[in-house]
Amino acid sequence: MFKSLFFFFLGCLCFSFVCAEYPDKNIRLIVPFAPGAGADAIGRHFGQRLASSLNQTVVIENRAGANGLVGLDALLKSSPDGYTLVLVDRSVLGINPSLYKKLTYDPLKDLEYLGIVAWAPYLLVVHPSIPAKNLSELIKYTQQKNEASDYASFGNGSLPQLDMELLKTAQNIKTRQIPYKGAAPAISATIGGEVSMTLSSIGSLLGNVKEGRLKAIVLGASKRSPLLPDVPTILEAGGNLETLLPTYFGFAMMKGTPVAIKNKLSTLLQQEVQSAETLKHLENLGMETATVQSVEMESVVKNDIERFKKIITALDIQQE
């Protein structure tokens, strides 16, 4: 008994020492998305805030490509010492496990979660020539056409595709996917009239909606966005949130990172989410704050893996 108590207190002292000394060098934050995107803005904001709280430099490293696989591969090559973090989203953690035959990481076995900090709802937009001002009119328009209306996705297996397919089934919308290599070309294709509609985050669509190059139809959120107060939510349009899922942004580290370090970073991130500066920053990006801590985040990931496996299997989508 005394031996067990000794090792227990010794462990506590070691964790306290590790936490007190951490960090004593630069921290690397991997952002598996291109510079300038909404995800990049999230990574840089929280990187700066962590740097201020920890009194240590946080170096942002953009590793875009392959639906987040490039960034996750970079994390897997790091040590579980708390000096490498990665920004993650719903696709990286919930969709990729069912989308790729060979995945280099297991979201539930290889990662420690620090928490979700933001929800990013998707906005459904159409080309201005489409004679529809709301979801009901859009449904009628697609049903009356001889051919299915094309929509632009960010690629096969992307969340916009899965969301659109869920919405299509639930609302009986007559559409057909045209995959593009990311949000920018999908949005450009919609503006140019190559396709009738697309889904993306408010931040990436706001300017084009304001300027009239795109027409906003419905928002996949529980409440309206102050950036587009006239656009109804999916709930107001008669649908439900399960058919127009938002993505999220959170942070993770290598499995095996000392618990004291993990808890310290998780606590700092959750405190930062509630700061006035961060609340304003997320609002300007068209996002909602989230206070989903590490254990809850793991539960979200588990549920997503099961959810998207069913959808991807039903649609017979697969990437190499």
C-alpha positions in Angstrom: 0.0 0.0 0.0 2.8 2.4 1.0 4.6 1.5 -2.2 1.6 2.4 -4.3 1.1 5.7 -2.5 4.8 6.5 -3.0 4.6 6.0 -6.8 1.3 7.9 -7.0 2.8 10.9 -5.3 5.9 10.6 -7.4 3.8 10.5 -10.6 2.0 13.7 -9.4 5.3 15.4 -8.8 6.6 14.4 -12.2 3.5 15.7 -13.9 3.6 19.0 -11.9 7.3 19.4 -12.9 6.6 18.7 -16.6 3.7 21.2 -16.6 5.7 23.8 -14.8 8.6 23.6 -17.2 6.4 23.4 -20.3 6.9 25.1 -22.8 10.6 25.9 -22.8 10.9 26.0 -26.6 8.8 26.9 -29.7 5.5 25.1 -30.3 4.6 24.0 -33.8 1.0 24.2 -34.9 0.3 22.3 -38.1 -2.6 23.7 -40.2 -3.6 21.1 -42.8 -5.3 23.7 -45.0 -4.1 26.4 -47.4 -3.1 29.9 -46.2 -5.8 32.4 -46.3 -8.8 30.0 -45.8 -11.2 30.2 -42.9 -9.5 27.3 -41.3 -6.1 29.0 -41.5 -7.6 32.1 -39.9 -8.8 29.9 -37.0 -5.4 28.3 -36.6 -3.5 31.6 -36.7 -5.8 33.3 -34.2 -5.6 30.5 -31.6 -1.9 30.1 -32.3 -1.4 33.8 -31.4 -3.5 33.5 -28.3 -1.7 30.4 -27.1 1.6 32.1 -27.7 0.5 35.0 -25.5 -0.8 32.8 -22.7 2.2 30.5 -22.7 4.8 33.3 -23.3 6.3 31.2 -26.0 6.4 31.3 -29.8 3.8 29.2 -31.7 5.0 28.6 -35.3 2.2 28.1 -37.8 3.0 25.4 -40.4 0.6 25.1 -43.3 0.6 21.5 -44.7 -2.4 21.5 -47.1 -3.3 18.6 -49.3 -5.2 15.3 -49.7 -8.1 16.3 -47.5 -5.9 16.9 -44.5 -3.7 13.7 -44.8 -0.5 15.7 -45.5 -0.9 17.6 -42.2 -1.8 14.5 -40.2 1.2 12.7 -41.6 3.4 15.5 -40.4 2.0 15.2 -36.9 2.6 11.5 -36.8 6.3 12.1 -37.4 6.5 14.3 -34.3 7.2 13.3 -30.7 4.4 13.1 -28.1 5.9 15.8 -26.1 3.4 18.6 -26.4 5.4 20.7 -28.9 3.4 19.8 -32.0 -0.3 20.5 -32.3 -2.6 20.1 -35.3 -5.8 21.9 -36.3 -8.5 19.3 -37.2 -12.0 19.4 -38.7 -14.9 17.1 -39.3 -13.5 15.7 -42.6 -10.1 14.9 -41.2 -11.4 13.0 -38.3 -14.9 11.8 -39.1 -15.0 11.3 -42.9 -11.5 10.2 -43.9 -11.6 6.9 -42.0 -14.4 5.7 -44.3 -13.3 7.5 -47.4 -9.8 6.2 -47.9 -8.8 2.5 -48.2 -5.4 3.1 -46.6 -5.3 5.8 -43.9 -2.0 6.5 -42.2 -3.6 7.5 -39.0 -6.4 6.2 -36.7 -8.3 9.2 -35.2 -9.2 7.2 -32.1 -5.8 5.5 -31.5 -3.2 8.0 -32.6 -4.5 11.3 -31.3 -5.1 13.1 -28.0 -7.9 15.7 -28.3 -7.7 19.2 -26.8 -11.2 20.2 -27.7 -13.4 21.8 -30.4 -13.3 25.6 -30.5 -15.7 26.5 -33.3 -18.6 25.3 -35.4 -18.7 26.5 -39.0 -22.2 26.1 -40.5 -22.6 25.7 -44.3 -24.6 28.0 -46.4 -26.4 26.8 -49.5 -26.1 29.3 -52.3 -27.3 29.4 -56.0 -26.4 31.3 -59.1 -28.5 34.5 -59.4 -30.3 33.2 -62.5 -31.9 30.4 -60.5 -35.6 31.5 -59.8 -35.7 30.6 -56.2 -35.5 32.8 -53.1 -35.8 30.0 -50.4 -35.5 26.3 -50.0 -39.1 25.5 -50.8 -38.8 27.4 -54.1 -35.5 25.7 -54.9 -37.0 22.2 -54.3 -39.9 23.0 -56.7 -37.4 24.4 -59.3 -35.3 21.3 -59.4 -38.3 19.0 -59.5 -39.8 20.8 -62.5 -36.7 20.5 -64.6 -36.2 17.6 -67.0 -32.6 17.2 -65.9 -31.1 17.3 -62.4 -29.5 20.6 -61.3 -25.8 20.5 -60.9 -24.1 21.4 -57.6 -20.4 21.9 -57.0 -18.7 20.0 -54.2 -15.2 20.3 -52.9 -14.5 16.8 -54.3 -15.8 13.2 -53.8 -16.4 12.5 -50.1 -16.2 16.2 -49.0 -18.6 17.3 -46.4 -20.4 19.6 -48.8 -21.2 16.6 -51.0 -22.4 14.5 -48.1 -24.5 17.4 -46.8 -26.0 18.0 -50.2 -26.8 14.3 -50.6 -28.4 14.2 -47.1 -30.5 17.3 -48.0 -31.3 15.9 -51.4 -32.8 12.7 -49.8 -34.6 14.5 -47.0 -36.1 17.3 -49.1 -36.4 15.5 -52.5 -34.2 17.9 -54.3 -33.3 16.9 -57.8 -29.5 17.5 -58.0 -26.3 16.0 -59.4 -22.8 16.4 -58.0 -20.0 18.0 -60.0 -16.8 17.6 -57.9 -14.1 20.4 -57.9 -10.7 20.5 -56.2 -11.6 22.5 -53.1 -13.9 25.4 -52.1 -12.4 28.2 -54.3 -13.0 26.4 -57.6 -16.4 25.2 -56.5 -17.5 28.7 -55.6 -16.0 30.1 -58.8 -17.9 27.5 -60.9 -21.2 28.6 -59.2 -20.5 32.3 -59.8 -19.7 31.5 -63.4 -22.9 29.5 -64.0 -21.1 26.2 -64.6 -23.3 24.7 -61.9 -26.5 25.9 -60.2 -25.5 25.8 -56.6 -22.9 25.0 -53.9 -22.4 24.8 -50.2 -19.6 26.4 -48.3 -18.9 28.4 -45.1 -20.3 31.9 -44.6 -16.8 33.4 -44.5 -16.0 32.1 -48.0 -19.3 33.2 -49.5 -20.2 36.4 -47.7 -18.6 38.9 -50.2 -20.1 37.2 -53.2 -23.5 37.1 -51.6 -23.3 40.8 -50.6 -22.3 41.8 -54.1 -25.1 39.8 -55.7 -22.9 37.3 -57.5 -24.5 34.5 -55.5 -27.9 34.1 -53.8 -28.1 32.7 -50.3 -30.9 30.1 -49.7 -30.5 28.5 -46.4 -28.0 28.2 -43.5 -27.2 24.9 -41.7 -27.4 26.3 -38.2 -29.8 26.5 -35.2 -29.8 30.3 -35.3 -29.4 33.0 -38.0 -26.0 34.5 -38.6 -25.6 38.2 -37.8 -23.6 38.5 -41.0 -26.7 37.4 -43.1 -29.6 38.1 -40.8 -32.2 37.7 -43.6 -31.1 34.1 -44.5 -33.3 31.5 -42.7 -31.8 28.5 -41.0 -32.5 24.9 -42.0 -34.9 24.6 -39.1 -36.9 27.6 -40.2 -37.0 26.1 -43.7 -38.6 22.9 -42.4 -35.5 20.7 -42.3 -33.3 19.6 -39.5 -29.6 20.0 -38.6 -28.8 16.4 -39.4 -29.3 17.1 -43.1 -27.1 20.2 -43.3 -24.2 19.4 -40.9 -21.7 22.1 -40.0 -18.0 21.4 -39.9 -16.0 22.1 -36.7 -12.5 23.1 -35.9 -10.5 21.7 -32.9 -7.0 20.8 -31.9 -5.3 17.5 -31.3 -1.8 16.1 -30.4 0.0 12.8 -30.6 -1.3 10.0 -28.4 1.0 9.7 -25.4 1.5 13.4 -24.7 1.9 13.9 -20.9 -1.5 14.4 -19.3 -0.5 17.5 -17.5 0.5 19.2 -20.8 -2.7 18.1 -22.6 -4.8 19.4 -19.7 -3.0 22.7 -19.6 -3.4 23.3 -23.4 -7.0 22.2 -23.3 -7.9 24.5 -20.4 -6.2 27.5 -22.2 -8.1 26.8 -25.4 -11.4 26.6 -23.6 -10.7 29.8 -21.7 -9.8 31.6 -24.9 -13.0 30.5 -26.7 -14.9 32.6 -24.2 -12.8 35.7 -24.6 -14.4 38.8 -26.2 -11.7 39.0 -28.8 -12.2 35.4 -29.9 -16.0 35.7 -29.9 -15.7 38.6 -32.2 -13.2 36.9 -34.4 -15.4 33.8 -34.9 -18.4 36.0 -35.5 -16.6 37.8 -38.3 -15.8 34.5 -39.9 -19.4 33.4 -39.7 -18.7 30.7 -37.1 -20.1 29.9 -33.8 -18.1 29.3 -30.6 -17.8 25.8 -29.2 -16.8 24.7 -25.7 -16.4 21.0 -26.5 -13.7 19.6 -24.3 -11.3 16.7 -25.0 -13.5 13.8 -23.8 -16.6 15.2 -25.5 -14.6 15.8 -28.7 -13.6 12.1 -28.7 -17.3 11.2 -28.5 -18.1 13.5 -31.4 -15.4 11.8 -33.5 -16.7 8.3 -32.6 -20.2 9.2 -33.6 -19.1 10.9 -36.8 -17.0 7.9 -37.9 -20.1 5.7 -37.6 -22.4 8.3 -39.2 -20.3 9.0 -42.2 -19.4 5.3 -42.8 -23.1 4.6 -43.4 -23.4 7.6 -45.8 -20.2 6.9 -47.7 -21.1 3.2 -48.0 -24.6 4.0 -49.3 -23.2 6.4 -51.9 -20.4 4.1 -52.8 -17.7 6.8 -52.5 -14.0 5.9 -52.2 -10.7 7.5 -52.6 -7.4 5.7 -53.1 
